[in-house]
Amino acid sequence: MASEKDHVVPATKSDINHVEEQAIVQTTTNSEEKVETVGKLEALAFNYTKAEEKRFLLKIDFIVLGYVSGAYLLAYMDRGNIGNANTAGMLEDLGLTDNQYQWCLTALYLGYILFDWQTVFYKILPARYYVPTVIIIWGGLAGACGAAQNFAGLLVLRLLLGIFESSYSPGLAYFFSFFYYRREMGRRLGWYVSIAPLGASFAGAFAYFVTKHHHAIAGWRALFLVEGLPAVAVGLFGYWWLPSNPQDCQFLNDKEKKIARARLVRMVGNVERSRKVNFKNFFRSLLDLKNWLPTLMYFSCNIGYASLPIYSSTILQGMGFTALHAQGLSAPPYLFACLVVLAVGHLSDHFQRRGVFLAMCSGTGAIGYLILCTVEKVAVKYFALFLVAGGLYPCIGLVLSWVANNNGSDSKRGAGFILMNFVGQCGPLVGTHIFPKSEAPHYRKGFYISFAFCCFAATLAVCQIFWLKRLNRQLDQKYGPVRERENRDNEDEIGEETDESENFRYIL
């Protein structure tokens, strides 16, 4: 039996025949098309082993996934540290009412909603320059929140922070689809999304460390500065480190760049990824039911996803803990959630299933919220926070990968992510208003609302599974079952990841 090292990833006969047919058709066309056809043939003729492809992917993981995840850690902390600042006395120092505080929370998500269309810039602009620039800007804005003197100043800064973070975070799953096959996305998005609970955990512990010491300025101001300004340095580093695509990555050797080129031909059918948007596919995607169901799931999950890191310390205070102890105790549930996200991402890639894991995780979150609603014992309620965090956070990565997996072109994926973020980011508008002080210390209204939407997300996941099964049956009737037609790997087909391909099937 051949080992992984010896297992070559070849071009199949149908690949070569397909390109040669194109070459015959193009004998009367312009020379640029002929050159492109020759480039496809050369890319497909390059053989490499599974072990070499694995080393290539590890390098891409370290360079691309490592950088954007590190920046996302800072973004997540900058987004949610207002909750820790509130616990540290921000409201009293600025003279804010509870209603004004909730508007400061809402302003960030209004920025996300109104400007999430910027996701398309990942396709139009070189990521090497676009991504670091927006990181520098929102890092500066996050640090500037520490200089706010009143409600108006903090509100404007939070709105601007939301606008520039919406240039970065919502489009990262779209950006990953430029580097990875569909079957590789679940694990990578799991790693990326695991940064959120890790950031929430670290933010709680870090806020405890910063705010318990005396500073020349108020502890909450120091917290904004210390967590915001490092993003500026990370952004400057990105101009040198981050590639726009695998081909322009300075850290790949010649053979690895050829592997990247061969993978790109198999993914999109061309040796270069176009920067143009196909508006017909773009607008068709906006009306697609298989995008609307994950969009509503994203909205439902975001209600708890957005409110939990902001209100977890407040919820813990409602259980009877002091402010400082609430900061520290908020960390363990998020560490647990981080591990669950990684495990679920790995399993969903291994089994090539998203929906069943999404339904189970949403159900787990619902159980956690139900316990918080109905149980008074502090130890049990604290355990329920583990269920909520461990259930909610994996859902985000699963929904993102489902949209990335089941839209067969860049333009469709871009539209799918814009739709999902436009509607889905309305979830935090609900989530940031369901835990007012008037509901303390039990916050039952917020818990019941979150419970209902977790159940709704689980139901939608099941509906999406049946809908995708129906679409796959239609494709089988049109082209014949993939395994019966040809016994080969999914990626041994030109443009396999586009829905113009006979081998394309929706991932359940």
N, C-alpha and C positions, 0 to 999 in steps of 0.2 A: 504493500500500500504506500502511495506517495505521501511524503510528509508535507506540512504546510510550507516549508522552505522550498520544496521542489514543485509545488502546485502552481502552475503558470496560469495567469489570467489572459487567455488569448482572445483574438477577434474571431467571432464565429463566421461560418461560411455565408450566412445570410447577411451579416454586417458588410462583408466585402462585396457581395453581389449587389446590395442596396446602394452602396456608394458608386460602384462601377456603372450601375444603371443611370445614376445621376450624371456621371461623366459622359455617357453616350448622349443623353438628352442635352447636355450643355455644350456639345461640339459647335453649335451655332451661336452660342451666347458669348458674353464678354469674358475677357481673360481673368478678371478678378474671381468670377465664379469657378473657373477651372482651377485656379490656384487654391481656392478654398476646398474644392473636392480632393485635390492632391493632398492637402494638409490633413483632411479627415482620414484618408487612406494611410498616410504615414503614422498618424496618431494611433489608429486601430492596429496597425501592423507591429507596434511596439509591444513586446511581451515582457511581463514582469511577474514576479511570484507574489503569493499572498503575504509572505513574510515581508517583502519589500514594501508592499502596499500598507501593511500594518505599521512599519516604521515611519512611512510617510504620514500616516494619520496621527501617530503619536506626536510627530513634530508639529503638525497643524494644530493639534489639541493644545500643545504647550504654547505656541505662538499666538494663535487667534483666541481660542477658548480661554486660555489663561489670562490674557490681557483684558478682554471684554468682561470676564467674570469678576476680575479684581476691581475694574471700574464700576461694575454694577453693584458690588458690595458697598462702595462708597456712595453710590446713588441711592441705594436702599436705606442706608443709614441717614443720609441727608434728608430723604423724604419723610422718614418716620421719627427723627430725633425731636420733632416738636412735641411729641408725647412725653418724652423724657424731660424736655425743657419745662413743660407744664408742671410735671411733678416736682421739678427743682425750683419752682417759684416764679416762672415767667408771667403768669396771669396777674399775680399781685404786683410785680414790679412795673408792668405796663398798664395796669388798671383795666384789664380786659374783662368783659363779662363772658359767661359761658357761651352765649350766642355768638359773640364776636370771635371767640376761640374756634368754634365750629366753622365759621366762615373762613377763617385762616386755613383750616383743614380742607375745606371745599375748594378754595381758590386754586390749589395745586392741581386738583383733578379737573377743574375747568380748563386749565392750561393744557392738560393732557388731551381732553376731549376735542377742543377747538383746533388743536394743531397736530393731531395724530396723523394727518395726511402726509406729514413729513417723512413717514416710513418709505415713501417712494424715492426719496433722495438716496437711499442705499443703492438703488439701481442706477440712478442718473449720475451721481457724483462719485468720485474716487473715495472709498472709505478711508484710505490712508490719511487724507486731509480733513474729510468731513467729520469723522468720529472724534479725533483728538480736539478739534475746535469746539464742538458742543460740550465736551467734557470740561474743558477749561472754563467755559462760560458758566455752566451750572455749578461748577465748584466754587467759583467766585461769588455767585449769588447765594449759595448755601452758607458760605462764611459770612456774607454781609448781613444775614438774618440776625447775627449776634450783635449788630449795631442798631437794630430797630429801636425806635424811641416811643412808638405809639401804634395803635391798631392799623392806621392807614399804611404806614411804612411796612409793617410786617405783612399785611395783606398783599401789597404790590410785589414784594420780594417773593412771596410764596407763589403768586400767579406766574411771575417770570421764571421761577424755578421749574414749575410744571411745564411751561412752554418749551424750555430747552432740554429738560429731561425727556419730554415726548419726542424730541429729535433723536434720542439715543435708545432708551430702553425698549419701547414697543417694537422697534424694527430689528432687534437683534436676532430673533428667530428667523426672520426673512434673510438676514445677512448670513446666518449659518447655512441656509439652503444653497448658497453659492459654493460651499466647500464640501458638503456631505451628501451621500446618497440618502434616499428616503428611509431605508432600513437602518441608517446610522444616526438618525436625528433624535430618537427618543432618549438615548443614553446621554447625548451631548446636551440636550435641553434639560435633562435631569440634573446634570452637573451645574449648568448655568442657573437653573431655578433654585437649586439647593443653597445658593449664595444668599437668597432672601431670608430663610430661617436662620442661617448662620449669621447674617448681618443683624437680624433682630436679636439673636442671642448675644452677640458681641456688643451690640449697641446698649443693651440693658446693663451688662457688666461694665462696659466702658463708661456709661453715664454714671453709674454708681461710683466708679473710681474718680471721675472728674468732679462730680458735684459734691462729694463728701469732703473735699479739701477746700481750704480758703484760697481765693485768688484776688488779684488786684481788681478784677471785675466780677460781676455776679457769675455764679457757677453755670447758669443756663447760657449766658453769653459765651463763656469759655467753651462750652459744649458745641455750640454752632461753629465757632472758629476752628476748633481742633478737628472736628469731623468734616468740615467743608473744604478747607484750603488744600489738603493733600491731593484732592482731585485735580487741582491745577498742575501739580507736578506730574501726575499720571498722564494727563493730557499732553503735556510737552514731550514726554517720553514716547507717546504713541506716534508722533510724526516720524520717528526713526524705526519703530518696532513693528507697527501694524501694517499688514499687506491689504490691498484692495481685493485681491483674489489670489488663488494659489500660484498662478503664473508669475506674478510680480513679487513673490515672497523672496527676499534677499537671502534667507537662511536655508533655502532648498538647493541641493546640488542639481546638476544637469539631468541626472536620471530621475530624480524626484519630480522635476518640472515636467518631464515627459510623461510620468505617471499621472500628474495632475491634468495634463492635456488629454490623455486617453480617457480619463474619467469624465472630463467635461464633455467630450464627444458622446460618450454613452449617456450622459445626463440630459444634454440639450440638443445634440445632433450637430453642433458646430464646434470649431476650434477656438472660437472666442465668444464670450457672452455679450450679447447686444445690450447697449445702454438705452435703447429705445423702448417705449411703452406701447404695447399693442392695446389700443383703447377699446377695440371690439371685445377682446378677451377680458379686459379690465372691467368694463361695465356689465358683461355677462356674469362675472364672478360675484358682483354685488347683489344679484338677484337669485343666486344659487342657494337652494335649501340646505345643501350639505355644508355651506358656510354659515347660514343663519342659525342652525342648531348649536354648533360650537360657540357662536357669538353669544347666544342666550345663556349657555353654560358658563362662559367667561364672565358675563354680567353677574350671574348668581354667585359664583365662587368669589368674585372680587368684593362682594359685600363684606364677607368675613375676612378675606385676605387683606383688605385695606384697613379695616377697623381693628383687627387683632393686635398688630404691633403698636398701634397708637394708644389703645385702651387697655392692654394687658396689665400694665402696672396699676392703672386705675381700678380694674376689676379685682386685682389682688389686694389693693387697699380696701375694697369693699368686703373682702373676706376677713379683714381685721389686721392685716399686716401694716407696718409703718411704711412711709414713702421710700426710705432707703432700702428696707428689706424687700419691698415690692419690686424695686429695680433689679435687685440681685436674683430674686426668685423667678423673674420673667425669662431668664436665660435657659434653664433646662428644657422646657417644652420645645423651644426652637432648635436646640441641639438634636433632640429626638426627631423633630420634623426633617431636619437636614439629612439624617441617616435614612429616613423613610423615602424621601425624594430620590436619593441616589439608588436605593434598592428598586423602587418602582420603575425608574427610568431604565435600569438594566433589564428588568423582567419584561417590560413592554417592548423593548427592542428584541429580546430573545424570542418571545412568542409572537412578535409582530402584531400585537393587539394594543389598542389604546382604550376603547370604550369600556371593556369589562373592568379595567383597573380604575378608570374614571368613576364608574358607578360605585365601585367598592370604596374608593377614597371619599367620595361625596357622602356616602352612607355613614362612614366612620365619623366624619365631621358632624353630621346630623345627630348621631348618638351622643357625641360630646356636648353639643349645644342643649340637647334634651336633658342631660344630666345637670347641666348648669341651671336649667330652668326649674328643675323639680327637686333637687337635693340641697340640703342645708349644711351637711357636714363638710368642713373645710378641706379635709384630706381628699375626699371624693371629688369635690369641685376642682381641686388642683389637678387631680388625675384627669379630669375631663378636659382641662386645657391641653394636655398631651394629645388626647384624641382629636380635638379640634385642629391643633396645629399640624399633627401628623396626617390628618385627613385633607385639610384645605390645600396645603402647599404643593403636594404632588399633582393636584388637579390642574394647576396653572401650566406646568410643563406638558402635561398630557394634552390639554386643549391646544396649546401652541403647536405641538408636533402634529396633531390631527389636521390642523389647517395647512401646515407646511406639506404634509404627506399627500393630501388629496386634492391639490390644485396643481395641474400638470405643467404650468408654464410660469415664468417669473412674473408676468403681468397679472395672471390670475392669483398667484400667491400674494403679490403686493396688495391687490384689491381685497383679498380675504383678510389680511392682517389689518388693513385700514378700517374695514367694516367692523372687525372684531374689537379693535381698540376704541373706535368711536362709540359703539354701543356698550362694550364691556366696561369701559372706564366710567360709565355712568353709575356702575355698581358702587364705587367708593362714595358717590354723592349720597347714596342711601346709607352706606356703612358708617360714614363719618358723622351721621346725625342720629344714630339709634342708641347711643349711650350717654344721654344728657345727665347732668348732675342730679336732676330732679328724680331720676330713676334709681339713684344709689340707695342702698348698697347692693341690691339684688340684680338690677338691670334686666329684669325678666322680658321686657318688651324687645330689647335688642337681641336677646338670646332666642326668643321665639321667631323673630323675623329671620335671623340667620339660619335657624333650624329649617324653616319652610323653604328657603332658597337652596339649601344643601339637598333637600329632598327633590326639589324641582330640577336641579342639575343632574342628579342620578337618573331621574326619569328621562330627561332629554338624551342622556348618554345611551340609554337602551333604545330609544327611538332612532338615534343616529345609526346604531349598529344595524337595525333592520332596514333602514333606508339604503345604507351602503351595500348591504347584501343584495338588495333589489337591483341597484345599479350594476353590480358585478355580474349578476345573472344576465342582464341585458347585454353586457359586453361579451360574455361567454356565448350567448346566442348569435352575436354578430360575428365574432372572430373564432369561436371555439375555445374550450378551456385551455389555459396556458400550458399546463403540464402535459396534456394529451397532444397538443400541437407540436411542442418541441421540449425536450428534456434538457434544460439548461438553466444557468443562474439568471436572476432577474436583470442584472446589469450588462449581460452580454447582448445588448441590443442598442442600436443607435437611437438616441433620444428616448430611451426606455422610460424616463421619468416624466415624459410629456404625454398628455392624454390623446395625442394623435397616434401613439404607438399601439400596436396590437397586443403588446405584453403588459400594458399599463392596467393595473387593477387597484381599486381603492382599498386602503388599509383599514381594517375594522378596529 
